[in-house]
Amino acid sequence: MKNKKALVTGGSKWIGKAIVRELAELGAEVLFTSCNARELVDARSEMGN
């Protein structure tokens, strides 16, 4: 998935977070959203960015 971009809605919890991680590990540039700003910040921190 090098040179690909992905948008994941609901990417801060559960399956959305797993999808974000998998896409990132495969080399995609991933943008993800959440309805909860705190969860979004926490998820981003967990992923190392």
C-alpha positions, 0 to 999 in steps of 0.5 A, a space after each residue: 500500500 505504499 504511496 496510497 492514502 486512506 481515510 478511516 472514520 471511527 478510527 479511534 476505537 475498536 475495529 476502526 483502530 485496528 484498520 488504521 494500524 493495519 493500513 499504516 503497517 502496510 505503508 499507507 498514509 492514514 487519516 482517521 477521524 473520531 467524534 471524540 477529540 480525547 479518544 482521537 488524541 489518545 489513539 494517535 499517541 498510542 500509534 506513535 504519531 
